Amino acid sequence: MATFDVPEDEAASSDHPGRAISGPGMAPTDVRDPNYFHKVVDCQWACPAHTPVPEYIRLIAQERYSDAYIVNWRSNVFPGILGRTCDRPCEPACRRGRVEAEPVAICRLKRVAADYKDDIEGRLPRAPEAPNGKRIALVGAGPASLTVARDLAPLGYELVLFDGEAKGGGMIRSQIPRFRLPESVIDEELGYIYGIGGIETRYGERVESLKGLLAEGFDAVFVGTGAPRGRDLDVPGRREAADNIHIGIDWLANVAFGHVDRIGERVIVLGGGNTAMDCCRTARRLGGKEVHVVVRSGFEEMKASPWEKEDAMHEGIPIHNFLTPKAFTHEAGRLTGVLFEKVAPQFDDNGRRRLVPTGEPDLHMPCDDVLVAIGQENAFPWIERDIGLDFDEWDMPKVDSTTHQSTLPGVFFGGDAAFGPKNIIWAVAHGHEAAISIDLHCRGEDISQRPPPLVNLASQKMGLHEWSYDNAISEDQRYQVPWRDQAITLNDVSAEVELGFDRDLAFRETQRCLNCDVQTVFTDSLCIECDACVDICPVDCITFTGNGPEMELRQRLNAPADNPEQDLYVSGELKTGRIMVKDEDICLHCGLCAERCPTGAWDMQKFLLDMAHATDQPACRR
Amino acid sequence: MTHIAKPRFRHPKLPVNALGFTRRDYEGAVSTLCAGCGHDSISGAIIQACFELDLPPHRLAKLSGIGCSSKTPTYFLGNSHGFNSVHGRMPSVLTGANLANRDLVYLGVSGDGDSASIGLGQFAHCLRRGVDMVYIVENNGVYGLTKGQFSATADQGAKDRRGGANPDAAVDLPSLALLMGATFVARSFSGDKAQLVPLIKAAMRHRGAAFIDCISPCVAFNNHAGSTKSFDFVREHNEAVNFLDVFTGRDEITADYEEGTVQEIVQHDGSVLRLKKLGADYDATDPVAALAYLQSHQTAGEVVTGLIHVKAAAEDLHARMETVEAPLSSLDEAELCPGADALAAINAALR
């Protein structure tokens, strides 16, 4: 493939990897840029931890559940937990959702790997007998800190995990209801991390001073304290009716730890995020007969994931939109309800939305209890402001987005504590990056020099028309995960609602995966322009045509390429002066182009990208 | 061959024609020919042409003989009528079918062996009779099914895969078609759909015998240096006489060409063939000049392509024989057996 002199700043941007800008036409795609093919694997690209999704889905199809689990464990540390609770950014990204109605049930297949694996403890890393002499403090035992511990323990680091609670897990244990995530799964997966060795847990010990912690002589400190403060709602009546108004995440934690087991029959949940969905469903199980969710915004704009909203509504919980809480009504010190103002969205010239009162009469909804789930905030009262650790205007620590280091060298942040509330999979991704930084820091190396991912691209050709992956395309619709009987789940807060796929359903769901990591790789010099690939392509994504500027080129392909998020794979000039243009948007990766290619100009090659983790760094560098 | 079925998933923005069909609705089974076979591209062009013409698939009959080319009707128009006949005998079957029901569009698909060797006589006669059809020869110059011996259309001096030269003179099917009075004669190349698709569309809208010689490289046995039917040779020596645009009823005809650069031909059904002249001042309506042009350029080693000849006001076999317009199957007993009085009248007329 021809190379072009491209100014550094114009070369492959992160939005369009492998693309160089040159002259009036498009330059050949540089597939040596690992980001190019990585982006084609939509699910892996969207996953903050870049889990090789199609790889583990194929392993599940082969009933190699343990192998699938290990692939997950390496990337995202908590396959069993995430397989039930992940925010699954992979699924909206899934190519299948652009080809038919629903994406592959990636998240629930992850759970399948966890459910049906054999004993995998023997395959997990162990800390070396001799520690390397470096001690790291991990503040807050949530998913971010646990990931750091998982990555650093096998290298001989001594890790000290601090948490105010009696058990580790952080928000995984305190905020996610048991009917979504049994405690046994948390204990199992935390056990795998503790089992590596070299990890001391100082649970029940809340760190009250960073200065004091630093004085203990740790080589590095990682802060993974999450976003522990639930936002309150300061409207009239809040103080007077305080006994029956609860902060959502605190209330969930009290339920999780067994301090609360009842709630009034009529409950209003304020807020439209996933915490609100957990609150309303938990309330439904603790005696709440009429549970209502009330949200300021519209249904579509709610922060909760669509499937969480569906699950709540499935349990008979109505969601009311465009209502702003105005006051808590009370009588003799007892909450009687909530007064709402009706609002409607209005857009200004910049397209920004504002909620303005409609002028209709206010709505009063009577209730016995209110759960306030309108957001979470960070809180760092235990970090002194005079130790060289700078905070920004929103009172958040200044943290480097790549290295996760604060302005105080040796102190790192990750998870919700770093950049505000996100979710478990982001915390894991942060933990991996912070672990790399801590390892580099402790070895006295430049933490800005990040190790590259491991990339492998290998042909899958096994015979004339045989591939080492199953290239037939299943036309099945997405399979629904079986649920436990509602008569049981609504009366038992710890009865898990989802039963998980059985092996047969799991297999059928795996077949919906399009194997996007098996890439269509084109070699210009072999092409004889016979059109066989164009004719066979079921989704018309290949065109041979004259070169031109991208936006113009997109208009004259065999099928319109009107999803600019998805790249065009462009060859160099062929014998007839034309170029090959492939729209990556809805390629099924069925391999028919390569099967019908007489010269092997098309080949199906598996692209495997493993993100660098501290654990994998070669020993010789140490 | 490909073991998996072509997935039914299609591009969500794939255009639909007036019948509400996408191009994919005109497909057939997955091809069992060699990967990269030119014939598959021709199948693709036929699919595209039928889609663009809004042709109801059940109004088309595809007929073929024996050979790689004659297998291809399985791979397109899976909802059309089909007849896979004896080697070289497709023209007779097609003629018979056409006589029985003139309401269908007839597409004969044949190869150089089927039409220029065993079926040469049938080829010649169905053209001179003016059977209303599209006759496509998928011409690769070799017998692919029997491992690549020279066929009757292989050029004299062309090399086989081991370097041996063909000693015999070639049958030039377009020249023969002109001599036989075909009213639509074209040549194209499987590797050039931009040229081939409009030619197929125009041929389908032509009343009378329409013949397209389509050079179709055999990737297995005839795509090497020294072959005159290879991708490279045809691309290097392609001498297109014109470029065709076809305007059917619902298209708006736009005219912004310089005087003398375009030849417009209106066919009997109102479809307009606009021929953009390329290079030499070529007149596609003059069969005698066309024959001379073909011969002289082929002698010079060029592969003449494009719409070589068209006669707009052509008549077909039915017009010559004054046959009944309705398909025979729609006639009832009374019409088919008019009775003793009618027979007596006919006999009397002959006395």
Interface residues (C-beta under 8 A of the other chain):
Chain A: R98 V99 E100 H465 E466 N471 A472 I473 E475 I528 E529 C530 D531 A532 V534 D535 I536 P538 V539 D540 C541 A559 P560 D562 K575 T576 I586 L588 C590 L592 E595 R596 C597 P598 T599
Chain B: M1 T2 H3 I4 A5 K6 P7 R8 F9 R10 H11 P12 K13 L14 R24 V30 S31 C34 A35 G36 C37 G38 D40 S41 S43 G44 S190 G191 K193 P217 V219 N223 F231 D232 R235
